Amino acid sequence: MSESPQEHSELYYRVEHVIEQIRPYIQGDGGDIALLDVSEDGVVTVQLRGACTGCPHAAQTLKMGVERAVRENVPEVREVVSV
């Protein structure tokens, strides 16, 4: 069953709220994060910027930090990926 555009938008805004809560921590280390998309099947696409670009710890930050926080607060999300 496919989500309606309204439900998809609600999901996007819920994820966006979580990203905005963790963003200051990422910025505190000289990086930044931008939410690009939330797919109907629960895949969140973000872009790590600033000091996060090319950082060897970026993958760990993405999975252990960003993905964990998003999934705890928005259970419909199944994965967070970075482009």
N, C-alpha and C positions, 0 to 999 in steps of 0.2 A: 504494500500500500504506500503510495507516494504522499509526501507531505504537501500541504497547500502552501502557496507563497507566504501567507501570513504566519504559518507555523515555522517555516524556514527562517523568516525574518526574526521571529522571537528567539529562535535558537542562536542566530547570529548575534543578537544583542546581548543575550546571556553570556556567550563566550567573550564578546567584546568587554563586558563588565569585568570579567575575571582577568583578562589581559591588562586592562587599565589598572587593576589592583596590584599586579605583579610588576608592571612596567617600571615603577620607580626603583625597584631593586636592580633591575637590569641596567637602567640608566646610571645608577650609582657606581657601576663598574665600567662606565664609559660606553656601554652598548645601548641598543634600543631594539624594540620589537614592533612590528606592524602586522595587524590582522588583515589578511588578504581575502580569505574565503572560508566559508563553512559549508561543506557539501551536505546534501540531503542524507547521505549515508554515514554522516558523523565524522568526516575527516576535516580537520581544521588545518588550513594552510597559513603559515606566518612567514615573515621575512625578518631574520636577525640582521641588525645593522650596527654601524659604528665599530667599537672594539670587538664585538661578537663576530664580525666578518673575519673568517680565517683563524679564529681562536681555537686552539685544540680542545678547549672545554665547552665549546658551543653545543656539541651533540649531547653532552651530559646535561647542560643547562636546559636544553630543549626537552629531553625525555624525563629527567628527574625533577625538574623545576616546573617548566611551563606545562607539559603534558599532565603531570601529576595534579597540579592545581586546577587545570581546566576540567579534567575528568572527575575530580572530587566534587566540583561545584556544578558540573553539567554532565550528568551520567550518560546522556545520549551520545556524547563524543566518544569515539573509539580510538582515535589516533590524532596526534599533532605532527605535522611535517613542515619542514622549512625548505624554501626555494632559494 
